[in-house]
Amino acid sequence: MAEEENKQEQYVVLARKYRPQNFDDLVGQEALVQTLTNAIKNNRLHHAYILTGIRGVGKTTTARIIAKALNCTGKDGRGGPTVHPCGFCENCRAITEGRHIDVMELDAASRTGVDDMREILDGVRYKPTNARYKIYIIDEVHMLSKSAFNALLKTLEEPPSHVKFIFATTEIRKVPVTILSRCQRFDLQRISIEDLTGLFKKILANEQINAEEEALQMIAKAADGSARDGESLLDQAISLGGGEVKTEVVKNMIGLADRNQTFELFEKLNAGEVAEVIAKLQEMYKNGANPLTLLQDLINITHTIAKIKLIPEALKDSSLSETEREFCQKIAAKASIAVLSRMWQMMIKGLSELNIAPVQIDALEMILIRIAYSANLPTPQEILNDVKKNSNLSAAALTAPAAARGMPGVPAAETISAPTEKIVIATVDELIKYLESHRQPLLEYALKNDVSFQEFSDGFIKISVAEKVGNDLIMNLHKVLTDATGKKWQIDILRGHLGETIADRENAKAEENKRNVMEYPLVRAIMEEFKGAKIETLTHKISEGTSVGEPDGDDGNDLIFE
């Protein structure tokens, strides 16, 4: 009995027991490890580092590893900074145990004031007692007050050679740029499901605990990229499973409904079987399914199926079980992108409704009823095809109103067929007209506002672009031109020298038209009568050949005043 009590007292949770002790133990942070390894090997050590990332990804742990790497003396006591701290010398052991006199770990959440910071910095000028470097690790640094940050600035810019600062934060945007500019920044990545699953397997093998593969994947997904969260969930699963990690136990523990049942629900939803959808939903709710979690799972399934339909290689995703792969493949073969897109939009809208609903299960029922009924509705493309079969209207005459109505959930690519006849585009105006007629609003907007055309001829364009313009815009423009004309295009690009854009010319023309309108006697009289009024919008262009003050045959409702 005494022995069992002693065992319980000595138990250390997995998140602490398997905390990484060197760079080799860090999971999913290869870029950071490589950078720090090279810096230490080449003796190019920065005086201040700032580590950012989500909770539990390893910021504080990485800070401690850096502290050990810089202060390790090796087993013989003569070693220098190393990428492989020994873990046995006095400095390594003291840092691991959190008792090193020269490595100060501070919580900015509890010591936020300027006086706290001054107290800390008073010790900077003194050399380390036992270590090579005096290291200050400040956790949650974004919590410091403005005055505390200001007190830190000068010391941080020119610290003594024996001092290193390591900051950690989950809110990098709250850290002043004056601090960031004095630090070397590292963004710790979310740990992938594969890496987390591999980490869990190593831990369980070490603990001699059996686990089901599906259960580990569920825990890895629920951890959302955080090793600490994942290890805590794993600890809980072991306790609940009586020394094993079981799938059913994990499902109940993290509030997941049976994944297979969720897929069955989605299948009935996609088929428009309203009664079956409600019955299945009620069954899952009675078995403990959380409405919010269930809707999030349905959103995830919708995204996965749409992705698989567009990118078949996504079917190889290791996070999907064999059963899930079969289901996704089956549904992807049946459902169109238009239908999946419509379902996605309705679910996303339903998510906000669910959060404010007094009874979540009732709200979820109504959301799924809407989706199930819409499943049997034809898509705009199907309506178009049906109308075209029964009328002599052209495709252009039919698609234009459909676009104007903004049919939900239907990408432009599915509404407009690719041109069968190749055309000639020899001017900027012809290009813009082509984009307007083929409903490419994003590309049209970018070309009008972020691009200035230097040269334009059939097959050749020379443009200046704003710095923010990415390569995807150029690639999209090249594809549109190639598809429309059937020939290869050369596009020469100049960055950072943006000249007059189409939007600039249009705005200048609009201002000129407003000035011309101001010459109308009637307009002048109105402006004098209503002091402070201004012309906001011109609803039509002044007819050519119409002199100022002369009626143009319109009804007169051409100006909107503010």
C-alpha positions as CSV (number, residue, x, y, z in Angstrom):
1,M,0.0,0.0,0.0
2,A,2.8,2.4,0.9
3,E,4.5,1.5,-2.4
4,E,1.3,2.4,-4.4
5,E,0.9,5.7,-2.6
6,N,4.6,6.5,-3.4
7,K,4.0,5.7,-7.0
8,Q,1.0,8.0,-7.2
9,E,2.9,10.8,-5.6
10,Q,5.7,10.5,-8.1
11,Y,3.5,10.4,-11.2
12,V,4.3,13.1,-13.7
13,V,1.8,14.0,-16.4
14,L,2.9,13.1,-20.0
15,A,3.1,16.7,-21.1
16,R,5.8,17.3,-18.5
17,K,7.5,13.9,-18.5
18,Y,8.1,14.0,-22.3
19,R,8.9,17.7,-22.7
20,P,11.7,18.0,-25.3
21,Q,15.1,18.4,-23.8
22,N,17.1,19.2,-26.9
23,F,16.6,20.2,-30.5
24,D,16.3,16.6,-31.7
25,D,13.2,16.1,-29.5
26,L,11.3,19.1,-31.0
27,V,8.5,17.9,-33.3
28,G,7.4,19.7,-36.4
29,Q,9.8,22.7,-36.1
30,E,12.4,21.7,-38.6
31,A,13.0,25.3,-40.0
32,L,13.5,26.7,-36.5
33,V,15.8,23.9,-35.5
34,Q,17.9,24.2,-38.6
35,T,18.3,28.0,-38.2
36,L,19.3,27.8,-34.6
37,T,21.6,24.9,-35.3
38,N,23.5,26.8,-38.0
39,A,23.6,30.0,-35.8
40,I,25.2,28.1,-32.9
41,K,27.6,26.1,-35.2
42,N,28.8,29.3,-36.9
43,N,28.8,31.4,-33.6
44,R,26.3,33.9,-35.1
45,L,24.2,34.2,-31.9
46,H,21.6,37.0,-31.8
47,H,21.2,38.8,-28.5
48,A,17.3,38.6,-28.6
49,Y,14.9,36.0,-29.9
50,I,11.1,36.1,-30.0
51,L,9.1,32.9,-30.4
52,T,5.5,33.0,-31.4
53,G,2.8,30.3,-32.1
54,I,-0.3,28.8,-30.7
55,R,-0.6,27.5,-27.1
56,G,1.3,24.3,-26.4
57,V,3.4,24.3,-29.6
58,G,6.7,24.5,-27.7
59,K,7.6,28.1,-27.2
60,T,8.8,28.0,-23.6
61,T,10.3,24.6,-24.1
62,T,12.3,25.9,-27.1
63,A,13.5,28.9,-25.0
64,R,14.8,26.5,-22.3
65,I,16.6,24.4,-24.9
66,I,18.3,27.5,-26.3
67,A,19.3,28.4,-22.8
68,K,20.9,25.0,-22.3
69,A,22.5,25.0,-25.7
70,L,24.2,28.3,-24.9
71,N,25.3,27.4,-21.4
72,C,26.1,23.7,-21.7
73,T,29.7,22.9,-20.6
74,G,29.6,19.2,-21.5
75,K,30.3,16.2,-19.4
76,D,33.9,17.2,-18.9
77,G,33.0,20.8,-18.0
78,R,35.0,22.4,-20.8
79,G,32.5,22.4,-23.7
80,G,31.2,25.6,-25.4
81,P,27.8,26.4,-27.0
82,T,26.5,23.3,-28.7
83,V,23.4,22.2,-30.7
84,H,23.4,19.0,-28.6
85,P,23.3,20.0,-24.9
86,C,24.5,17.1,-22.8
87,G,21.8,17.2,-20.2
88,F,24.2,16.1,-17.5
89,C,26.4,19.1,-16.6
90,E,25.4,21.3,-13.8
91,N,24.1,24.1,-16.0
92,C,21.9,21.7,-18.1
93,R,20.4,20.0,-15.0
94,A,19.8,23.3,-13.2
95,I,18.0,24.8,-16.3
96,T,15.9,21.6,-16.7
97,E,14.8,21.8,-13.1
98,G,14.2,25.6,-13.3
99,R,16.7,26.5,-10.5
100,H,19.5,28.1,-12.5
101,I,20.6,31.4,-11.0
102,D,21.6,32.9,-14.3
103,V,18.6,31.8,-16.3
104,M,15.6,33.8,-15.2
105,E,12.2,32.7,-16.4
106,L,9.6,35.4,-15.9
107,D,5.8,35.6,-16.5
108,A,4.9,38.9,-18.1
109,A,1.2,38.2,-17.3
110,S,1.9,38.7,-13.6
111,R,4.7,41.2,-13.8
112,T,3.4,43.8,-16.3
113,G,4.5,47.1,-14.8
114,V,7.5,49.3,-15.5
115,D,8.8,48.9,-12.0
116,D,8.9,45.1,-12.5
117,M,10.9,45.5,-15.7
118,R,13.4,48.0,-14.1
119,E,13.9,45.5,-11.2
120,I,14.7,42.8,-13.8
121,L,17.0,45.0,-15.8
122,D,19.0,46.1,-12.8
123,G,20.7,42.8,-12.9
124,V,21.7,43.0,-16.6
125,R,24.9,44.8,-16.0
126,Y,26.2,42.1,-13.6
127,K,28.0,39.1,-15.2
128,P,26.6,35.6,-14.8
129,T,27.5,33.7,-11.6
130,N,27.9,30.2,-12.9
131,A,26.9,30.2,-16.6
132,R,28.4,31.5,-19.8
133,Y,25.4,33.8,-20.5
134,K,22.8,35.4,-18.3
135,I,19.5,34.6,-20.1
136,Y,16.1,36.2,-19.5
137,I,13.1,34.2,-20.7
138,I,10.0,36.3,-20.6
139,D,6.8,34.4,-21.3
140,E,3.6,36.0,-22.7
141,V,5.6,39.1,-23.4
142,H,2.7,40.8,-25.1
143,M,1.1,41.3,-21.6
144,L,3.8,43.9,-20.7
145,S,2.5,47.5,-20.4
146,K,3.6,50.2,-22.8
147,S,5.9,51.7,-20.1
148,A,7.5,48.4,-19.5
149,F,8.2,47.9,-23.2
150,N,9.8,51.4,-23.3
151,A,12.0,50.6,-20.3
152,L,13.2,47.5,-22.1
153,L,14.0,49.2,-25.4
154,K,17.5,50.6,-24.8
155,T,18.8,47.5,-23.0
156,L,17.3,45.3,-25.7
157,E,19.0,47.2,-28.5
158,E,22.5,47.2,-26.9
159,P,22.7,44.6,-24.2
160,P,26.0,43.5,-22.6
161,S,27.7,40.7,-24.4
162,H,26.9,38.2,-21.6
163,V,23.1,38.7,-21.8
164,K,20.6,37.0,-24.0
165,F,16.8,37.7,-24.2
166,I,14.3,35.1,-25.2
167,F,10.6,36.2,-25.5
168,A,7.6,34.0,-26.0
169,T,4.1,35.1,-27.0
170,T,0.8,33.8,-28.5
171,E,-0.2,37.4,-29.6
172,I,2.7,38.6,-31.8
173,R,0.5,41.5,-33.1
174,K,0.3,43.0,-29.6
175,V,4.1,43.3,-29.3
176,P,5.3,46.8,-30.4
177,V,7.2,47.0,-33.7
178,T,10.1,48.7,-31.8
179,I,10.6,45.5,-29.9
180,L,10.1,43.2,-32.9
181,S,12.7,45.1,-34.9
182,R,15.4,44.4,-32.2
183,C,14.7,40.6,-32.1
184,Q,15.2,37.6,-34.3
185,R,11.7,36.2,-34.8
186,F,10.7,32.5,-35.1
187,D,7.2,31.4,-35.9
188,L,6.5,27.9,-34.5
189,Q,4.2,26.0,-36.8
190,R,1.2,24.0,-35.8
191,I,2.2,20.4,-35.5
192,S,0.7,18.2,-38.2
193,I,-1.7,15.3,-37.4
194,E,0.9,12.8,-38.7
195,D,3.7,14.2,-36.5
196,L,1.4,14.3,-33.4
197,T,0.3,10.7,-34.0
198,G,3.9,9.6,-34.3
199,L,4.8,11.4,-31.1
200,F,1.9,9.6,-29.3
201,K,3.1,6.3,-30.5
202,K,6.6,6.9,-29.2
203,I,5.2,7.9,-25.8
204,L,2.9,4.9,-25.6
205,A,5.6,2.5,-26.6
206,N,7.8,3.9,-23.9
207,E,4.9,3.6,-21.4
208,Q,4.0,0.1,-22.7
209,I,0.4,1.1,-23.3
210,N,-1.7,-0.3,-26.1
211,A,-3.7,2.1,-28.4
212,E,-6.0,2.0,-31.4
213,E,-4.7,3.9,-34.4
214,E,-8.1,5.6,-35.0
215,A,-8.1,6.8,-31.4
216,L,-4.7,8.4,-31.7
217,Q,-5.8,10.2,-34.9
218,M,-8.9,11.5,-33.2
219,I,-6.7,12.9,-30.3
220,A,-4.3,14.4,-32.8
221,K,-7.1,16.2,-34.7
222,A,-8.6,17.5,-31.4
223,A,-5.2,18.8,-30.3
224,D,-5.3,21.3,-33.2
225,G,-1.6,21.4,-33.7
226,S,-0.7,21.7,-30.0
227,A,1.6,19.0,-28.5
228,R,0.7,19.9,-25.0
229,D,-3.0,19.7,-25.6
230,G,-2.5,16.4,-27.4
231,E,-0.5,14.9,-24.5
232,S,-3.1,16.1,-22.0
233,L,-5.9,14.4,-24.0
234,L,-3.8,11.3,-24.3
235,D,-3.2,11.2,-20.5
236,Q,-7.0,11.5,-20.0
237,A,-7.7,8.8,-22.6
238,I,-5.4,6.4,-20.8
239,S,-7.1,7.0,-17.5
240,L,-10.6,6.6,-18.9
241,G,-9.6,3.5,-20.9
242,G,-8.2,1.7,-17.9
243,G,-4.6,1.8,-19.1
244,E,-5.4,1.6,-22.8
245,V,-6.3,4.1,-25.5
246,K,-9.6,3.0,-27.1
247,T,-11.5,4.6,-29.9
248,E,-15.0,4.5,-28.3
249,V,-13.5,6.0,-25.1
250,V,-11.9,8.8,-27.0
251,K,-15.1,9.6,-29.0
252,N,-17.0,10.0,-25.7
253,M,-14.2,11.9,-24.1
254,I,-13.8,14.6,-26.6
255,G,-17.5,14.8,-27.4
256,L,-17.3,13.4,-30.9
257,A,-20.3,11.6,-32.4
258,D,-19.5,8.4,-34.2
259,R,-17.7,9.5,-37.4
260,N,-19.4,6.9,-39.5
261,Q,-22.8,8.1,-38.3
262,T,-21.9,11.7,-39.3
263,F,-21.0,10.5,-42.7
264,E,-24.4,8.6,-42.9
265,L,-26.1,11.8,-41.9
266,F,-24.3,13.7,-44.6
267,E,-25.3,11.1,-47.2
268,K,-29.0,11.5,-46.3
269,L,-28.6,15.3,-46.3
270,N,-27.1,15.2,-49.8
271,A,-29.9,13.0,-51.0
272,G,-32.6,15.3,-49.6
273,E,-34.2,12.7,-47.4
274,V,-35.6,15.1,-44.8
275,A,-37.4,12.6,-42.6
276,E,-34.3,10.3,-42.4
277,V,-32.1,13.3,-41.7
278,I,-34.2,14.4,-38.7
279,A,-34.4,10.8,-37.4
280,K,-30.7,10.3,-37.7
281,L,-30.0,13.7,-36.0
282,Q,-32.2,12.9,-33.0
283,E,-30.6,9.4,-32.6
284,M,-27.1,11.0,-32.6
285,Y,-28.2,13.7,-30.1
286,K,-29.6,11.1,-27.7
287,N,-26.3,9.3,-27.9
288,G,-24.5,12.4,-26.7
289,A,-23.6,14.3,-29.9
290,N,-23.0,18.0,-29.4
291,P,-25.0,20.0,-32.0
292,L,-22.2,22.5,-32.6
293,T,-19.5,19.8,-32.9
294,L,-21.8,17.9,-35.3
295,L,-22.3,20.9,-37.6
296,Q,-18.6,21.6,-37.6
297,D,-18.0,18.0,-38.6
298,L,-20.5,18.3,-41.5
299,I,-18.7,21.5,-42.6
300,N,-15.4,19.6,-42.5
301,I,-16.9,16.7,-44.5
302,T,-18.3,19.1,-47.2
303,H,-14.9,20.7,-47.6
304,T,-13.1,17.4,-47.8
305,I,-15.5,16.0,-50.5
306,A,-15.2,19.2,-52.5
307,K,-11.4,19.1,-52.3
308,I,-11.4,15.4,-53.3
309,K,-13.6,16.2,-56.3
310,L,-11.3,18.9,-57.5
311,I,-8.0,17.3,-56.4
312,P,-8.2,13.5,-56.4
313,E,-4.8,13.3,-54.7
314,A,-6.4,14.6,-51.5
315,L,-8.0,11.2,-51.1
316,K,-4.6,10.0,-49.9
317,D,-4.8,12.2,-46.8
318,S,-3.5,10.1,-43.9
319,S,-6.1,11.6,-41.5
320,L,-8.9,9.8,-43.4
321,S,-9.7,6.2,-42.4
322,E,-10.4,3.6,-45.1
323,T,-14.1,3.9,-44.5
324,E,-14.0,7.6,-44.8
325,R,-12.1,7.4,-48.0
326,E,-14.7,5.1,-49.6
327,F,-17.5,7.4,-48.5
328,C,-15.8,10.6,-49.7
329,Q,-15.1,9.0,-53.1
330,K,-18.7,7.8,-53.5
331,I,-20.2,11.2,-52.6
332,A,-17.7,13.1,-54.7
333,A,-18.7,11.1,-57.8
334,K,-22.4,12.1,-57.3
335,A,-22.4,15.7,-55.9
336,S,-21.5,18.7,-58.1
337,I,-19.3,21.6,-57.0
338,A,-22.4,23.8,-57.2
339,V,-24.3,21.7,-54.8
340,L,-21.4,21.3,-52.4
341,S,-20.7,25.0,-52.5
342,R,-24.4,25.7,-51.7
343,M,-24.3,23.3,-48.8
344,W,-21.1,24.9,-47.5
345,Q,-22.7,28.4,-47.5
346,M,-25.8,27.3,-45.7
347,M,-23.8,25.5,-43.1
348,I,-21.5,28.4,-42.5
349,K,-24.5,30.7,-42.1
350,G,-26.1,28.1,-39.8
351,L,-23.0,28.2,-37.6
352,S,-23.7,31.8,-36.5
353,E,-27.4,30.9,-36.0
354,L,-26.5,28.0,-33.8
355,N,-24.3,30.1,-31.5
356,I,-27.2,32.4,-30.7
357,A,-30.0,29.9,-30.6
358,P,-31.7,29.3,-27.2
359,V,-32.0,25.5,-28.0
360,Q,-29.1,24.4,-30.2
361,I,-30.6,21.0,-31.3
362,D,-33.8,22.7,-32.6
363,A,-31.7,25.3,-34.5
364,L,-29.6,22.5,-36.0
365,E,-32.8,20.7,-37.1
366,M,-34.0,23.8,-39.0
367,I,-30.6,24.3,-40.6
368,L,-30.5,20.7,-41.9
369,I,-34.1,20.9,-43.1
370,R,-33.2,23.9,-45.2
371,I,-30.2,22.1,-46.6
372,A,-32.1,18.8,-47.3
373,Y,-34.8,20.6,-49.2
374,S,-32.3,22.6,-51.2
375,A,-30.5,19.4,-52.2
376,N,-33.3,18.6,-54.7
377,L,-33.4,22.0,-56.3
378,P,-31.8,22.3,-59.7
379,T,-28.6,24.3,-60.0
380,P,-28.5,27.5,-62.2
381,Q,-26.6,25.5,-64.9
382,E,-29.4,22.9,-65.0
383,I,-32.0,25.6,-65.2
384,L,-30.1,27.2,-68.1
385,N,-29.7,24.0,-70.0
386,D,-33.4,23.3,-69.6
387,V,-34.4,26.7,-70.8
388,K,-32.0,26.4,-73.8
389,K,-33.7,23.2,-74.8
390,N,-37.1,24.8,-74.9
391,S,-36.3,28.2,-76.4
392,N,-34.2,29.9,-79.0
393,L,-32.5,32.2,-76.6
394,S,-28.8,32.4,-76.9
395,A,-26.5,31.4,-74.0
396,A,-25.3,35.0,-73.6
397,A,-28.9,36.3,-73.2
398,L,-29.7,33.7,-70.6
399,T,-26.5,33.8,-68.5
400,A,-26.4,37.5,-68.1
401,P,-29.6,37.8,-66.0
402,A,-28.5,34.7,-64.0
403,A,-25.3,36.4,-63.0
404,A,-27.2,39.6,-62.2
405,R,-29.4,37.7,-59.8
406,G,-26.3,36.3,-58.0
407,M,-27.3,32.7,-57.9
408,P,-25.9,31.3,-54.7
409,G,-23.2,28.6,-54.5
410,V,-22.4,28.5,-58.2
411,P,-18.9,29.4,-59.4
412,A,-18.7,31.4,-62.6
413,A,-16.8,28.5,-64.3
414,E,-19.8,26.3,-64.1
415,T,-22.2,29.0,-65.4
416,I,-20.2,30.0,-68.4
417,S,-18.8,27.6,-70.9
418,A,-15.4,28.2,-72.4
419,P,-15.5,30.2,-75.7
420,T,-15.6,27.9,-78.7
421,E,-14.3,30.6,-81.2
422,K,-10.9,32.2,-80.7
423,I,-10.9,36.0,-80.7
424,V,-8.4,38.8,-81.2
425,I,-7.5,41.0,-78.2
426,A,-5.3,43.8,-79.4
427,T,-6.1,46.7,-77.0
428,V,-6.6,47.2,-73.3
429,D,-10.3,48.2,-73.9
430,E,-10.9,44.9,-75.7
431,L,-9.3,43.0,-72.8
432,I,-11.5,44.8,-70.2
433,K,-14.6,44.2,-72.3
434,Y,-13.8,40.6,-72.6
435,L,-13.4,40.3,-68.8
436,E,-16.7,42.1,-68.3
437,S,-18.6,39.8,-70.7
438,H,-17.1,36.6,-69.2
439,R,-17.6,37.7,-65.6
440,Q,-14.1,37.9,-64.3
441,P,-14.6,40.7,-61.7
442,L,-11.6,40.0,-59.5
443,L,-9.1,40.1,-62.4
444,E,-10.9,43.1,-64.0
445,Y,-10.7,45.0,-60.7
446,A,-7.0,44.2,-60.3
447,L,-6.1,45.2,-63.9
448,K,-8.0,48.5,-63.4
449,N,-6.5,49.5,-60.0
450,D,-3.2,47.7,-59.5
451,V,-1.8,47.6,-63.0
452,S,-0.7,50.3,-65.5
453,F,-0.3,49.2,-69.2
454,Q,2.9,50.4,-70.9
455,E,2.5,48.5,-74.2
456,F,-0.3,46.4,-75.5
457,S,-0.5,44.5,-78.8
458,D,-1.7,41.2,-80.1
459,G,0.4,38.6,-78.2
460,F,2.5,41.1,-76.2
461,I,1.9,43.1,-73.0
462,K,4.2,45.3,-71.0
463,I,2.8,46.3,-67.6
464,S,3.8,48.0,-64.3
465,V,2.3,46.5,-61.2
466,A,2.0,47.5,-57.6
467,E,4.2,45.8,-55.0
468,K,1.2,43.9,-53.5
469,V,0.4,42.2,-56.8
470,G,1.3,38.5,-56.6
471,N,2.3,36.1,-59.4
472,D,-1.1,34.5,-59.3
473,L,-2.6,37.5,-61.0
474,I,-0.1,37.4,-63.8
475,M,-0.7,33.6,-64.3
476,N,-4.4,34.2,-64.3
477,L,-4.1,37.0,-66.9
478,H,-1.9,34.8,-69.1
479,K,-4.4,31.9,-68.9
480,V,-7.4,34.1,-69.8
481,L,-5.6,35.6,-72.8
482,T,-4.3,32.2,-74.0
483,D,-7.8,30.6,-73.6
484,A,-9.5,33.4,-75.4
485,T,-7.1,33.9,-78.3
486,G,-5.6,30.5,-78.7
487,K,-2.1,31.8,-78.8
488,K,0.9,32.2,-76.5
489,W,1.3,35.6,-74.8
490,Q,4.4,37.4,-73.6
491,I,3.9,39.5,-70.5
492,D,6.8,41.8,-69.3
493,I,6.5,43.0,-65.8
494,L,7.9,46.0,-63.9
495,R,7.4,46.2,-60.2
496,G,7.2,49.2,-58.0
497,H,6.8,51.8,-60.8
498,L,3.0,52.0,-61.0
499,G,1.9,54.7,-63.4
500,E,-1.5,55.9,-64.3
501,T,-4.1,53.1,-64.0
502,I,-7.4,52.6,-65.8
503,A,-9.2,53.5,-62.6
504,D,-7.2,56.7,-62.4
505,R,-8.3,57.6,-66.0
506,E,-11.9,56.7,-65.3
507,N,-11.9,58.8,-62.1
508,A,-10.4,61.7,-63.9
509,K,-13.1,61.4,-66.7
510,A,-15.8,61.3,-64.1
511,E,-14.6,64.4,-62.4
512,E,-14.4,66.1,-65.8
513,N,-18.0,65.2,-66.5
514,K,-19.1,66.6,-63.2
515,R,-17.3,69.9,-64.0
516,N,-19.1,70.0,-67.4
517,V,-22.5,69.3,-65.7
518,M,-21.8,72.3,-63.4
519,E,-22.0,74.5,-66.5
520,Y,-25.7,73.8,-66.9
521,P,-27.8,76.9,-65.9
522,L,-30.3,74.6,-64.2
523,V,-27.6,72.9,-62.2
524,R,-26.0,76.2,-61.2
525,A,-29.3,77.5,-60.0
526,I,-29.9,74.3,-57.9
527,M,-26.4,74.6,-56.4
528,E,-26.9,78.2,-55.5
529,E,-30.3,77.5,-54.0
530,F,-29.1,74.5,-51.9
531,K,-25.9,75.6,-50.3
532,G,-23.5,72.8,-49.4
533,A,-25.0,70.4,-52.0
534,K,-22.7,68.5,-54.3
535,I,-23.1,66.2,-57.3
536,E,-22.7,62.7,-56.0
537,T,-23.4,60.6,-59.1
538,L,-24.0,61.0,-62.8
539,T,-26.3,58.3,-64.0
540,H,-25.6,58.8,-67.7
541,K,-23.0,60.3,-69.9
542,I,-23.7,63.6,-71.6
543,S,-24.5,63.0,-75.2
544,E,-21.9,64.0,-77.7
545,G,-23.0,67.0,-79.7
546,T,-25.1,68.4,-76.9
547,S,-24.0,71.8,-75.9
548,V,-23.9,72.9,-72.3
549,G,-27.4,74.0,-71.1
550,E,-29.1,72.3,-74.0
551,P,-31.6,69.6,-73.3
552,D,-30.5,66.1,-74.5
553,G,-33.8,64.5,-74.8
554,D,-33.6,62.5,-71.6
555,D,-36.2,62.7,-68.8
556,G,-34.0,64.9,-66.6
557,N,-33.4,62.5,-63.9
558,D,-29.7,62.3,-64.5
559,L,-28.2,63.7,-61.3
560,I,-28.1,62.6,-57.7
561,F,-27.4,65.4,-55.2
562,E,-26.1,65.0,-51.7
